[in-house]
């Protein structure tokens, strides 16, 4: 047995392996539906994220972070397994993670971590395998409820052992759309009116689901009102995070703690005519914020221009926790040297994408493949058709295709109650995830 093996087995002991430092806590915050370009530290002019902007000053900011899918289910499966969608296979709502593919929580629990997941129940659900490895797996209905649960659950922890907290907030997402009541991007006051006091009044007097399913319905003024409501939701979440992190600091729970703040995908905001959808494979859907605060301040105040993706989170946590690197994972630690040229790929059926900055390819199976130049054409308006084999050549560089992973489990139909709840959130069909 190697000299490192006993240390890994004893990670739960603060004084394991002689003078070795206690293993760090890990907090992973996922703010559902948060576009990077609506965050202050990414250049947004509205004051949507004063807390995150300050927090990022003591952290590393990744300027070109990609999700692997603009859909909560697929993106979080990548975030928590470290695998691309083509590897973990959970790319449809009737597929669940194979039992033999470990989640980050399972890896950390085996190393002595206390593991907690506080999540908003939509696509993050035990039926897909997300509960595996968590000692606590609790749903909440709002950022306020999540804050209360976090304080209660963290207050019960054994302070002699490290913890992993997965903290998922859904409040930036559009709300449940009850016909006749405005529930698109709701947030409590003063946030609802913060960036445009009369935003609600500017929207058409139509049922929210009709507005949501429309295309090119809103005038420029109405679209600006919609964006103001979205931004108010971001400020709401930022404020609640500021309160929680102040409490964590007061309780000593941020000392020796790795903190990662990110999102699963962005939002369309009518940018290309449609409100429905999370930006799809355009940059408004794929570009996500990614902030990493090292327990000892390594990299604080730096900005990284190299391309990274949500699959890099697991290797980063493993490294900081002192656990062995898993060579089967395609991602890299965000704390090490990153290659200047790197390929990221993802799946959003029936489409898939591959990026090697600034080249971006999007292929729709059985239809066509197009190429974009993200540097020369940031609006992604100039589509050049290219042979499908170009996509295979580029995407094939993202991971080792010879590695084989267990196929996902097939589930039955979603219970009608669950499907109705998802429909209320705007998930009306396969194309509206």
N, C-alpha and C positions, 0 to 999 in steps of 0.2 A: 504493500500500500504506500502511495506517495506521501510525502510530508504534509501536503495540503489536505489530504483526505480527512484526517481526524478533525482538522479545523472546520471543514465544511459540515461534518456531521454534528459538530457542537456549536453551530451558529447561535443556538438559542441561549447559550451561556455567555454572559457579558465578559467574563474573564477567561474565555476559552483560549487555548494555545498561548499560554504565558502572557506576554505583554501586548498581544494583539488587541487593537481597539475593539470596542463593542460593535457588533454589526449594526448598520444604520437602519432606521425606520424608512419606509417608502410610502409616499403619498402620490397617487396618480389621479389627477383631476381631469375628467373629460367633460367639456362643455358642449353638449350636443348642438349641432347646426350653427357653429360660430365660424363665420368667414374670417380669414386672416386679415383681409383688407378693410375690415370694420373694427380693427383693434388699434388703439393709439400707437403702440410700440411698432406697428407695421406701417405707420404713416397716415392713419385715418385722422381727419381734422376734427371730427366731433370728439368730445370728451367722454367716450363710452367706457373706457377702462382705466381710470386713474389708479386703482389698486394694482392691477396687473402691470401697468407701466412702471410703477415704483418697484414692484417685486422683481421685474425683469432686470433692473439695474444691478441686482446681486446674483444674476443667473446668466446662463448662456442662451441666446436667442438664435433660433434656426430660421433663416430667412426664406428658404425654399423647402418647406416640409410638405409632403404629399400624403393624403390618405390613399388607400388602395381601392376605395369604393365610396361613392356618395350615398351610402345607405348604412344606417346605424348597425344593423345586424352584421353585415360583412366586415365593415370597418373595425368594429370592436372585437370581432373574432381575430383579425390580424393584430390589433393592439395587444390582445391578451394571450395570443399564442406565439407571435413573432413570425408567422407564416403568411406568405402571399395567398390571396384567394384561390389561386390555381393549386395551392398545396393543401390548405386546410379544407377546401371543398365546400364550405358553407356559403353557397352563392344563391340560394333560393329559400323561400320561407318554409319549405317542407323538408329541409335538410338540417341535421344537427351534427355537432363535432363528434368525431370518432373517439371512443373511450381511450384509445391508446395514444392520442395526441395530448400532451400535457398543457394545461393552462399555467400562466405565471403564478397564480395563487397556489396551485398544487406544488410547484417547484419550491416556493417559499415556505409553505406549510411543512414540507418534508425537511426543511432546514431549520425548523424551530420557530418560524414566524407565526404570530397571531394574525389572522387574515379576516378582513372585513370588506364587504361590498355594500355600499348604499347607492341605490340606483333608482331611476325612474322606469317603471314597468311599461315598456312598449316592446321593442325587439330584444332588449336584454332580459332574458327569461331563462329559468332553469331548463325549459324544454329543449333549448339549443345547447345546453351543456355549460352555461356560464356560471352556475352555482358551484361547480366542482372546485374543491380546495379551499372554499371559504368557510370559516367558522361561523361568521355572521353574514347572511345574505338577505338584506331587507330593502323593500321598495318604499318609496316616498312619493308624495304628490306635488311637492314644491320645494324651492330652495330653502324656504323657512323651515319646513319639516325636516329636510335633509340636515340642516344645521343642528336642529335639536337632537336628531338621532345620532349625529356624529359626536356631539358632546356627551351624550348618554353612553354610547358604546365605547368610546375612547376612555371615558372615565372609569370603566369597569376593567380595563386591561391590566395585566401584570406588568408593572414598569421594569421588571428585570429582564423582560424578553422583548425583542423587536416586534414591530407590527407593520403590516401592509394594509393600507386603506385605498380601495378603489372608490372614487367619489364621482358619480355621474349625475350631472344636472341637465334637465330637459327644458328649462324655462325660457331659453332663447327660441326654441322651436315654436311653430304656430300652435295655438291651443285647440282644444276640442271644439268643433264647430257645430253648435246647436243651432238649427235653423231659426232665423229670426233674431239671433243675438250675436253681436260682434265678438268673435273670439279669435281673430287673426292677430298673432303676436301680442297676446295680452300680458300686462304686467301691472302690479299695484302702483297706485300713485305714491310718490310724485313721478315715477319713472314713465308711466303711460303717456304723460303730457310733457315730458322733459324737453324733447327736441322739436316739438311742434304742438302747441297747446290745443289746436283744433283738428288734430290729425284724424280722429275718429269721424268727425263731421264731414270731412272731405271725401271719404270713401262712398261709393255708390250705395243707395238704399236697397240693397239686395241681400239675400241670405248669404252668410259667409261661405258656405260650400259652393255656391254659384260663383262668387268672386274668385275663390281659390282654384276652381277648375277652368277658369276663363283663360283666354289667350288674346293679348292686345286689347283688353277691355279698358284698362285704366288710362286716364289722361296723364301727361307728365306731372301735373300737380298732384293727382291722386297717387301716383306711384311714389312721389316724394313723401307723401303722408305715410304710405305703407312702410317705406324705409325708416322713417322716423319712429314708427311703432317697434320695428325690429331693433333699432338701436336702443330704444328705451329698455327693451328686454335684456340687452347686453349689459347696460348700466345697472339694472336690477341685480343680475347675477354677480357682477363685479363687486357691488356693495355688500352682498351677502358673503362673498368670499373674503372680503376685507374683514368683516366681523368674525368669521370663523378663524381666520389666520391670526387675528389679534388674540383670540382665546387660546389657540394652539401655542403661541409664543408665551403667553402668560403661564400656561400649564407646563412649560418646558418640553412640549412635544415637537417642537421644530428643531431642537438641538440634535445634532447627529441624524438628520433626516434628509433623504433624497426626495425632492419635490419635482414632479413633472406635470406641467399644465398643457393640455392640448385640446383638440376637437376631433370628432369623427368625420366631419365633412362640413361644407359650406351651405349656401342657400342661393337660389336663383334670383330672387327679388325682382322678377320681371325683366331682368337684364336683356333677355333674348325673346321677350314677349310673353313667356309662360311664368305663372306664379307657382304652379304645381311643380314639385321636384326640388332637389337639393343641389341644383347647379349642374347636375349630370356630369359629363366628363370635361366640361369647360373649367377654367381655372377657378371660377367662383365656387365650384363644387369640390375641387381637388386640393386647393391650397389651404392648408390649415395652420393655425398658430402652434408653435412648439417651443416651450420654455423649460429649461432644465436647471434646477438649482442644486448643485453638489453639496453634500453634507459639510465639506470643509472649504467651500467657496471656490473650488477649482473652476476656472473659466468664467468667473463672475465678471459681468460687464462686457463680454465679448459677443460678437455677432458672426454667425457662420454662414457663408454664402453657398456652400456645397449642398447638393440635393440629398435630402434624407426622407424617411417615410415612417409610418406608424409601426412598421415591423422592426424598427431599430430600438423600440422601447424595451422589449424583453432582454436583448443582449446588454443594454445599458444597465438595467436593474441587476442582472446576474453579476456583472462586473463589480458594481458598487457594493453588492452584498457579499462579495468574495466567493461566489459560487462558480463552478467550472463553466467555461464557455461551451455551448452546444454547437458543434460544427455543422449540424443539419439546418440550423437557422440561417436564412439568407441575409438577415440584417447585420448591422455593425453597431458596436458601442458608440454612442454619441459623444463619448468622452475621449475617444482616440482620434488618430489622424484619419480623415475621410478622403477618399479619392476624388480628384477633380472631376473626373467623368464617371458617372454612375447611372445605371439603368434601374428605373422603378416601373413596375407593371401592376395592373389591377384589372378587376373584372366587375362589370355591371351589366349583366345579361340583358339583351343579346350583344352588348358591346364590350370591348376591352381596350385598354390603353397601355402605351409604353412611352417613357420619357427618358431621354438622355439630353440634358439641358444644352442648347435651347430647343432641340428637336422633340416633337411630340407626335405620336402616331395614334390614331383611333381607328379601330376596325370593328365593323358590324358583321357578325358571322353571316356568310352567304351573300353579302351585299357588296361592300367596298371598303377600302382602306384609304384614309386621308392623312396628310402630313401637314403640320403647322410649325412655324418658327416663333417660339414664345418671346424671343428677344426683339425680333424685327416686327412682329405682329402681336403685341400683347392683348389686343382685343379679340384675337382668334377669329378673324374674318376671312383670311386668305387661305382657303382649303385647296391643297394640291393632292390630286388623286395619285396614289402610288400602288405598285403591285403588292399583293398580300404577303408575298415572301419577304418583303422588307420588314414587315411587322414581326414575322417569325425570327428573322435574323436579330432584330433589336431586342425583343422581349426575351429571347433565349439567353441573353447575357445577364438577366436579372437574378437567376438562380439555377442551380444544377438540376436539370430536367431528369437526370438519371436517378435521383433520390426518389424513393417511393414512400408515400404516406397513406395510412389507412383511409379508405373511402368514408365519406360522411354517412351517418345513419339517416334512414328515411323515416320521416314522421307521418302521421296521419293528418287529416285536415285539421286546421286550427279550430278550437271550440268557437261556436258562434259568438259567445260573449266577448272573447278576445278579439275576434275579427271585427266585431262592431266597434270596440274601443279603438282599434287601429283606424277604421274608417272615419271615426270622429276626429282623428288627428290629421285627416287628409290623405291617408293611405288607401285610396279607393281601388287600386289595382296594381298589377305587377309593375306598371310603368310609373307608379306614383309612390315610390318608396322613399 
